Amino acid sequence: MRKFDYSFLKNGLLPANLVNLTANISSLKTMAGVRKDEYKKIFTELEVIAKVQSIKSSNAIEGIVTSDERIAAIVNQNSAPLNHNEAEIAGYRDALNEIHLGFEHIDFRNRDILRLHEMMATSAEETPKAMEQLELAYMEARNDANVNQLLLIPCVILDFLCVHPFRDGNGRMSRLLSLLLLYKNGFDAGKYVSFEEQINHHKAYYYEALRQSSAGWESGENSYFPFIENFLSMLYMCYKELDKRFAVVHGKKITKKARIEAAVFNSLTPLSKAEICKILPDVSPTTVEAVLGAMVKSGSIKRIGASRATRYIKV
């Protein structure tokens, strides 16, 4: 049987890019924590948006889809599912709600994993002996002060995926467990910017990292580093997206106008009005449209495309 051992995470020979990523994420996490106290209404609105995106994206990765209207109805109105796909989506909604509301009381334990899976999927099989060993190895590493938890979490998630304990739902369970372990360690950006949506947008890179890190897994010869880097990159993008919602000039709280301007100026790609509204949910579409018009007129940004395809980018 595969032996789970995470002691390599404390040998001091970790790749520099992973160490830098964890430092950058921790810095953004601190800033987000400060803002959460000041902008409670915005964080509440972001959480509602991110929940829909998470449920849609995590299921879409597995080919489980329905219309945006039905997704919104299932998530926000608890609408009864109309078919098997919608039942899977509703199950993920219930499991995600469980993690959002009670992550402090849920852990990486067989009984909790099985309970979440039963909420999310229609059938489950007994987890093999490997899951017990994985749980014990995680608990031991979690209690080791020399192990960076941000590096440990993706290792455990990779091992979970390689154990593949269920007939169905392993991918979606891995994303729920990712959020659970991140939340328990204070990294809750995925509650406000969908972690699952980041994976879905970059799923080719996700699957390639998974392939690289699972090669040789059975014999214990695999490298966790490709999957760790992909996992941390997705989390970093969540924190960067969250940071965009709160652009600050010279350390001062700024106006909605200045935040709209900063959203466009800080983006490397053209943004639509709808995308800006999603970044700044507390700002009305009318205000966004007025500020964008003034910016185009002043020549600070330019308009690309027309009608629904219209995008804006800094000059």
C-alpha positions as a Markdown table, in Angstrom:
| # | Residue | x | y | z |
|---|---|---|---|---|
| 1 | Met | 0.0 | 0.0 | 0.0 |
| 2 | Arg | 1.1 | 3.6 | -0.7 |
| 3 | Lys | 2.8 | 5.2 | 2.3 |
| 4 | Phe | 1.8 | 8.8 | 2.9 |
| 5 | Asp | 4.7 | 10.9 | 4.1 |
| 6 | Tyr | 4.7 | 14.7 | 4.1 |
| 7 | Ser | 8.0 | 15.2 | 5.9 |
| 8 | Phe | 9.6 | 16.5 | 2.7 |
| 9 | Leu | 7.7 | 19.7 | 3.2 |
| 10 | Lys | 10.0 | 20.7 | 6.1 |
| 11 | Asn | 13.4 | 19.8 | 4.6 |
| 12 | Gly | 14.3 | 23.4 | 3.7 |
| 13 | Leu | 14.9 | 22.5 | 0.0 |
| 14 | Leu | 11.5 | 23.6 | -1.3 |
| 15 | Pro | 11.4 | 25.3 | -4.7 |
| 16 | Ala | 11.8 | 29.1 | -4.3 |
| 17 | Asn | 8.7 | 29.8 | -6.5 |
| 18 | Leu | 6.5 | 27.9 | -4.1 |
| 19 | Val | 7.9 | 29.6 | -1.0 |
| 20 | Asn | 7.4 | 33.0 | -2.7 |
| 21 | Leu | 3.8 | 32.1 | -3.7 |
| 22 | Thr | 2.9 | 31.2 | -0.1 |
| 23 | Ala | 4.4 | 34.5 | 1.1 |
| 24 | Asn | 2.4 | 36.5 | -1.5 |
| 25 | Ile | -0.8 | 34.7 | -0.6 |
| 26 | Ser | -0.3 | 35.3 | 3.1 |
| 27 | Ser | 0.3 | 39.0 | 2.5 |
| 28 | Leu | -3.0 | 39.3 | 0.5 |
| 29 | Lys | -4.8 | 37.2 | 3.1 |
| 30 | Thr | -3.8 | 39.7 | 5.8 |
| 31 | Met | -5.1 | 42.6 | 3.7 |
| 32 | Ala | -8.4 | 40.8 | 3.0 |
| 33 | Gly | -8.9 | 40.2 | 6.7 |
| 34 | Val | -8.5 | 43.9 | 7.4 |
| 35 | Arg | -11.0 | 44.9 | 4.7 |
| 36 | Lys | -13.6 | 42.3 | 5.8 |
| 37 | Asp | -14.2 | 44.3 | 8.9 |
| 38 | Glu | -14.6 | 47.5 | 7.0 |
| 39 | Tyr | -16.6 | 46.3 | 4.0 |
| 40 | Lys | -19.0 | 43.7 | 5.4 |
| 41 | Lys | -21.8 | 44.5 | 2.9 |
| 42 | Ile | -19.4 | 44.0 | -0.1 |
| 43 | Phe | -18.1 | 40.7 | 1.3 |
| 44 | Thr | -21.6 | 39.5 | 1.8 |
| 45 | Glu | -22.5 | 40.3 | -1.8 |
| 46 | Leu | -19.3 | 38.8 | -3.1 |
| 47 | Glu | -20.1 | 35.6 | -1.2 |
| 48 | Val | -23.5 | 35.2 | -2.9 |
| 49 | Ile | -21.9 | 35.7 | -6.4 |
| 50 | Ala | -19.0 | 33.4 | -5.7 |
| 51 | Lys | -21.3 | 30.6 | -4.4 |
| 52 | Val | -23.2 | 30.5 | -7.7 |
| 53 | Gln | -19.9 | 30.6 | -9.7 |
| 54 | Ser | -18.4 | 27.8 | -7.5 |
| 55 | Ile | -21.3 | 25.5 | -7.9 |
| 56 | Lys | -21.6 | 26.1 | -11.6 |
| 57 | Ser | -17.9 | 25.7 | -12.3 |
| 58 | Ser | -17.1 | 22.7 | -10.1 |
| 59 | Asn | -19.9 | 20.8 | -11.8 |
| 60 | Ala | -19.0 | 22.1 | -15.3 |
| 61 | Ile | -15.5 | 20.7 | -14.9 |
| 62 | Glu | -17.1 | 17.2 | -14.7 |
| 63 | Gly | -19.6 | 17.9 | -17.6 |
| 64 | Ile | -22.6 | 18.5 | -15.3 |
| 65 | Val | -24.4 | 21.6 | -16.7 |
| 66 | Thr | -27.7 | 23.4 | -16.8 |
| 67 | Ser | -28.7 | 26.9 | -17.8 |
| 68 | Asp | -27.5 | 30.0 | -15.8 |
| 69 | Glu | -31.1 | 30.7 | -14.9 |
| 70 | Arg | -31.6 | 27.2 | -13.4 |
| 71 | Ile | -28.3 | 27.4 | -11.6 |
| 72 | Ala | -29.3 | 30.7 | -10.0 |
| 73 | Ala | -32.7 | 29.3 | -9.0 |
| 74 | Ile | -31.2 | 26.1 | -7.5 |
| 75 | Val | -28.6 | 28.1 | -5.5 |
| 76 | Asn | -30.5 | 31.2 | -4.5 |
| 77 | Gln | -34.1 | 29.9 | -4.3 |
| 78 | Asn | -33.5 | 26.2 | -3.4 |
| 79 | Ser | -35.5 | 25.3 | -6.5 |
| 80 | Ala | -36.2 | 21.6 | -6.7 |
| 81 | Pro | -34.0 | 19.8 | -9.3 |
| 82 | Leu | -35.7 | 18.8 | -12.5 |
| 83 | Asn | -33.3 | 16.1 | -13.7 |
| 84 | His | -30.1 | 14.1 | -12.7 |
| 85 | Asn | -27.7 | 16.9 | -13.6 |
| 86 | Glu | -29.7 | 19.4 | -11.5 |
| 87 | Ala | -29.8 | 16.9 | -8.6 |
| 88 | Glu | -26.0 | 16.7 | -8.7 |
| 89 | Ile | -25.8 | 20.6 | -8.7 |
| 90 | Ala | -28.2 | 20.8 | -5.8 |
| 91 | Gly | -26.1 | 18.2 | -3.9 |
| 92 | Tyr | -22.9 | 20.3 | -4.4 |
| 93 | Arg | -24.9 | 23.4 | -3.2 |
| 94 | Asp | -25.8 | 21.6 | 0.0 |
| 95 | Ala | -22.3 | 20.3 | 0.6 |
| 96 | Leu | -20.8 | 23.8 | -0.1 |
| 97 | Asn | -23.2 | 25.4 | 2.3 |
| 98 | Glu | -22.2 | 22.9 | 4.9 |
| 99 | Ile | -18.6 | 24.0 | 4.5 |
| 100 | His | -19.3 | 27.7 | 4.4 |
| 101 | Leu | -21.4 | 27.6 | 7.5 |
| 102 | Gly | -19.7 | 24.9 | 9.6 |
| 103 | Phe | -16.2 | 24.4 | 8.5 |
| 104 | Glu | -14.9 | 24.8 | 12.1 |
| 105 | His | -16.8 | 21.6 | 13.0 |
| 106 | Ile | -15.8 | 19.5 | 9.9 |
| 107 | Asp | -12.4 | 17.9 | 9.5 |
| 108 | Phe | -10.4 | 15.7 | 7.1 |
| 109 | Arg | -11.9 | 12.6 | 8.6 |
| 110 | Asn | -13.5 | 9.6 | 7.0 |
| 111 | Arg | -16.8 | 10.2 | 8.6 |
| 112 | Asp | -17.0 | 13.8 | 7.5 |
| 113 | Ile | -15.8 | 13.0 | 4.0 |
| 114 | Leu | -18.4 | 10.3 | 3.6 |
| 115 | Arg | -21.2 | 12.6 | 5.0 |
| 116 | Leu | -20.2 | 15.4 | 2.5 |
| 117 | His | -20.1 | 12.9 | -0.3 |
| 118 | Glu | -23.6 | 11.5 | 0.6 |
| 119 | Met | -24.9 | 15.1 | 0.4 |
| 120 | Met | -23.3 | 15.7 | -2.9 |
| 121 | Ala | -23.7 | 12.5 | -4.9 |
| 122 | Thr | -26.3 | 9.8 | -5.4 |
| 123 | Ser | -24.1 | 6.8 | -4.5 |
| 124 | Ala | -20.9 | 6.0 | -2.6 |
| 125 | Glu | -18.8 | 3.0 | -1.9 |
| 126 | Glu | -16.7 | 2.2 | 1.2 |
| 127 | Thr | -13.5 | 4.2 | 1.3 |
| 128 | Pro | -10.5 | 1.8 | 1.2 |
| 129 | Lys | -7.9 | 1.4 | 3.9 |
| 130 | Ala | -5.8 | 4.0 | 2.1 |
| 131 | Met | -8.2 | 6.7 | 3.3 |
| 132 | Glu | -7.6 | 5.9 | 6.9 |
| 133 | Gln | -3.8 | 6.1 | 6.3 |
| 134 | Leu | -4.2 | 9.4 | 4.4 |
| 135 | Glu | -6.2 | 10.8 | 7.3 |
| 136 | Leu | -3.6 | 9.8 | 9.9 |
| 137 | Ala | -0.8 | 11.2 | 7.8 |
| 138 | Tyr | -2.6 | 14.5 | 7.3 |
| 139 | Met | -3.3 | 14.8 | 11.0 |
| 140 | Glu | 0.3 | 14.2 | 11.9 |
| 141 | Ala | 1.6 | 16.7 | 9.4 |
| 142 | Arg | -1.0 | 19.3 | 10.4 |
| 143 | Asn | 0.2 | 19.2 | 14.0 |
| 144 | Asp | 3.9 | 19.7 | 12.9 |
| 145 | Ala | 4.9 | 23.3 | 13.4 |
| 146 | Asn | 7.6 | 22.9 | 10.8 |
| 147 | Val | 5.2 | 22.0 | 8.0 |
| 148 | Asn | 3.7 | 24.9 | 6.0 |
| 149 | Gln | 0.0 | 24.2 | 5.8 |
| 150 | Leu | -0.4 | 26.0 | 2.4 |
| 151 | Leu | 2.0 | 23.4 | 1.0 |
| 152 | Leu | 0.5 | 20.5 | 2.8 |
| 153 | Ile | -3.1 | 21.0 | 1.6 |
| 154 | Pro | -2.5 | 20.4 | -2.1 |
| 155 | Cys | -0.4 | 17.4 | -1.3 |
| 156 | Val | -3.3 | 15.9 | 0.6 |
| 157 | Ile | -5.7 | 16.8 | -2.1 |
| 158 | Leu | -3.5 | 15.1 | -4.7 |
| 159 | Asp | -3.3 | 12.0 | -2.6 |
| 160 | Phe | -7.1 | 12.0 | -2.2 |
| 161 | Leu | -7.5 | 12.2 | -6.0 |
| 162 | Cys | -5.1 | 9.4 | -6.5 |
| 163 | Val | -6.8 | 7.2 | -3.9 |
| 164 | His | -10.0 | 7.8 | -5.8 |
| 165 | Pro | -12.2 | 6.5 | -3.0 |
| 166 | Phe | -15.6 | 6.9 | -4.7 |
| 167 | Arg | -17.2 | 5.6 | -7.9 |
| 168 | Asp | -18.4 | 9.1 | -8.7 |
| 169 | Gly | -17.7 | 12.7 | -7.5 |
| 170 | Asn | -14.0 | 12.5 | -6.6 |
| 171 | Gly | -13.2 | 15.7 | -8.5 |
| 172 | Arg | -16.0 | 17.7 | -6.9 |
| 173 | Met | -15.2 | 16.2 | -3.5 |
| 174 | Ser | -11.5 | 17.3 | -3.9 |
| 175 | Arg | -12.6 | 20.9 | -4.5 |
| 176 | Leu | -14.9 | 20.9 | -1.5 |
| 177 | Leu | -12.1 | 19.5 | 0.6 |
| 178 | Ser | -9.7 | 22.1 | -0.8 |
| 179 | Leu | -12.0 | 24.8 | 0.4 |
| 180 | Leu | -12.6 | 23.1 | 3.8 |
| 181 | Leu | -8.9 | 22.8 | 4.5 |
| 182 | Leu | -8.1 | 26.3 | 3.3 |
| 183 | Tyr | -10.9 | 27.8 | 5.4 |
| 184 | Lys | -9.7 | 25.9 | 8.5 |
| 185 | Asn | -6.3 | 27.5 | 8.0 |
| 186 | Gly | -7.7 | 31.0 | 7.6 |
| 187 | Phe | -7.5 | 31.2 | 3.8 |
| 188 | Asp | -11.1 | 32.0 | 2.8 |
| 189 | Ala | -10.7 | 33.9 | -0.5 |
| 190 | Gly | -12.6 | 31.1 | -2.2 |
| 191 | Lys | -15.7 | 32.2 | -0.2 |
| 192 | Tyr | -15.7 | 35.5 | -2.1 |
| 193 | Val | -14.0 | 34.7 | -5.4 |
| 194 | Ser | -14.8 | 31.3 | -6.8 |
| 195 | Phe | -11.8 | 28.9 | -6.4 |
| 196 | Glu | -13.6 | 26.4 | -8.6 |
| 197 | Glu | -14.1 | 29.0 | -11.4 |
| 198 | Gln | -10.3 | 29.7 | -11.5 |
| 199 | Ile | -9.7 | 25.9 | -12.0 |
| 200 | Asn | -12.4 | 25.7 | -14.7 |
| 201 | His | -10.9 | 28.7 | -16.5 |
| 202 | His | -7.5 | 27.0 | -16.5 |
| 203 | Lys | -8.5 | 23.4 | -16.4 |
| 204 | Ala | -6.0 | 22.3 | -19.1 |
| 205 | Tyr | -3.2 | 23.4 | -16.8 |
| 206 | Tyr | -4.9 | 21.8 | -13.8 |
| 207 | Tyr | -5.2 | 18.5 | -15.5 |
| 208 | Glu | -1.6 | 18.6 | -16.8 |
| 209 | Ala | -0.4 | 19.4 | -13.2 |
| 210 | Leu | -2.5 | 16.5 | -11.9 |
| 211 | Arg | -1.0 | 14.2 | -14.6 |
| 212 | Gln | 2.5 | 15.2 | -13.8 |
| 213 | Ser | 2.2 | 14.8 | -10.0 |
| 214 | Ser | 0.3 | 11.5 | -10.2 |
| 215 | Ala | 2.9 | 9.8 | -12.4 |
| 216 | Gly | 4.6 | 7.2 | -10.3 |
| 217 | Trp | 2.2 | 7.8 | -7.4 |
| 218 | Glu | 1.6 | 4.1 | -6.7 |
| 219 | Ser | 5.3 | 3.4 | -6.1 |
| 220 | Gly | 5.9 | 6.6 | -4.2 |
| 221 | Glu | 8.1 | 8.1 | -6.9 |
| 222 | Asn | 5.8 | 11.0 | -7.9 |
| 223 | Ser | 6.6 | 14.7 | -7.4 |
| 224 | Tyr | 4.0 | 16.8 | -5.6 |
| 225 | Phe | 5.5 | 20.1 | -6.8 |
| 226 | Pro | 3.6 | 20.6 | -10.2 |
| 227 | Phe | 0.2 | 20.1 | -8.4 |
| 228 | Ile | 1.3 | 22.3 | -5.5 |
| 229 | Glu | 2.3 | 25.1 | -7.8 |
| 230 | Asn | -1.0 | 24.9 | -9.8 |
| 231 | Phe | -3.1 | 24.8 | -6.6 |
| 232 | Leu | -1.3 | 27.8 | -5.1 |
| 233 | Ser | -1.5 | 29.7 | -8.4 |
| 234 | Met | -5.3 | 29.3 | -8.4 |
| 235 | Leu | -5.5 | 30.5 | -4.8 |
| 236 | Tyr | -3.2 | 33.4 | -5.5 |
| 237 | Met | -5.5 | 34.5 | -8.4 |
| 238 | Cys | -8.5 | 34.3 | -6.1 |
| 239 | Tyr | -6.7 | 36.7 | -3.7 |
| 240 | Lys | -5.6 | 39.0 | -6.5 |
| 241 | Glu | -9.2 | 39.1 | -7.8 |
| 242 | Leu | -10.4 | 39.9 | -4.3 |
| 243 | Asp | -7.8 | 42.6 | -4.1 |
| 244 | Lys | -9.1 | 44.3 | -7.3 |
| 245 | Arg | -12.4 | 44.9 | -5.6 |
| 246 | Phe | -10.7 | 47.2 | -3.1 |
| 247 | Ala | -8.3 | 49.4 | -5.0 |
| 248 | Val | -6.8 | 52.0 | -2.7 |
| 249 | Val | -5.0 | 55.2 | -3.5 |
| 250 | His | -2.2 | 56.3 | -1.1 |
| 251 | Gly | -3.7 | 54.1 | 1.6 |
| 252 | Lys | -7.0 | 56.0 | 1.7 |
| 253 | Lys | -10.5 | 54.8 | 1.2 |
| 254 | Ile | -11.6 | 56.0 | -2.2 |
| 255 | Thr | -14.7 | 56.8 | -4.1 |
| 256 | Lys | -16.7 | 54.5 | -6.3 |
| 257 | Lys | -15.5 | 56.5 | -9.3 |
| 258 | Ala | -11.9 | 56.0 | -8.3 |
| 259 | Arg | -12.5 | 52.3 | -7.7 |
| 260 | Ile | -14.0 | 51.9 | -11.2 |
| 261 | Glu | -11.0 | 53.7 | -12.7 |
| 262 | Ala | -8.6 | 51.5 | -10.7 |
| 263 | Ala | -10.4 | 48.3 | -11.9 |
| 264 | Val | -9.8 | 49.2 | -15.5 |
| 265 | Phe | -6.3 | 50.6 | -15.0 |
| 266 | Asn | -5.2 | 47.5 | -13.0 |
| 267 | Ser | -6.5 | 45.0 | -15.5 |
| 268 | Leu | -4.1 | 43.5 | -18.1 |
| 269 | Thr | -7.0 | 42.5 | -20.3 |
| 270 | Pro | -10.0 | 44.5 | -21.6 |
| 271 | Leu | -13.0 | 44.5 | -19.3 |
| 272 | Ser | -16.7 | 44.7 | -20.1 |
| 273 | Lys | -19.2 | 46.8 | -18.1 |
| 274 | Ala | -20.7 | 43.5 | -16.7 |
| 275 | Glu | -17.2 | 42.3 | -15.6 |
| 276 | Ile | -16.6 | 45.6 | -13.8 |
| 277 | Cys | -20.0 | 45.3 | -12.1 |
| 278 | Lys | -19.0 | 41.8 | -10.9 |
| 279 | Ile | -15.7 | 43.1 | -9.5 |
| 280 | Leu | -17.6 | 45.9 | -7.7 |
| 281 | Pro | -21.0 | 44.5 | -6.7 |
| 282 | Asp | -21.8 | 47.5 | -4.5 |
| 283 | Val | -21.5 | 49.9 | -7.5 |
| 284 | Ser | -24.6 | 50.4 | -9.7 |
| 285 | Pro | -24.4 | 49.6 | -13.5 |
| 286 | Thr | -25.5 | 53.2 | -14.1 |
| 287 | Thr | -22.5 | 54.6 | -12.2 |
| 288 | Val | -20.1 | 52.2 | -14.0 |
| 289 | Glu | -21.5 | 53.3 | -17.4 |
| 290 | Ala | -21.2 | 57.0 | -16.5 |
| 291 | Val | -17.6 | 56.7 | -15.3 |
| 292 | Leu | -16.5 | 54.6 | -18.3 |
| 293 | Gly | -18.0 | 57.2 | -20.6 |
| 294 | Ala | -16.1 | 60.0 | -18.9 |
| 295 | Met | -12.9 | 58.0 | -19.1 |
| 296 | Val | -13.3 | 57.3 | -22.8 |
| 297 | Lys | -14.0 | 61.0 | -23.4 |
| 298 | Ser | -10.9 | 62.0 | -21.4 |
| 299 | Gly | -8.8 | 59.6 | -23.4 |
| 300 | Ser | -7.5 | 57.6 | -20.4 |
| 301 | Ile | -9.1 | 54.4 | -21.7 |
| 302 | Lys | -10.4 | 53.2 | -25.1 |
| 303 | Arg | -13.5 | 51.3 | -26.1 |
| 304 | Ile | -13.1 | 48.1 | -28.0 |
| 305 | Gly | -15.9 | 46.4 | -29.9 |
| 306 | Ala | -19.6 | 47.3 | -29.9 |
| 307 | Ser | -22.9 | 46.4 | -28.2 |
| 308 | Arg | -22.5 | 43.4 | -25.9 |
| 309 | Ala | -19.0 | 42.8 | -27.1 |
| 310 | Thr | -17.8 | 46.2 | -25.8 |
| 311 | Arg | -14.7 | 46.1 | -23.7 |
| 312 | Tyr | -12.6 | 48.9 | -22.1 |
| 313 | Ile | -8.8 | 49.0 | -21.6 |
| 314 | Lys | -6.3 | 51.6 | -20.4 |
| 315 | Val | -4.5 | 53.6 | -23.1 |
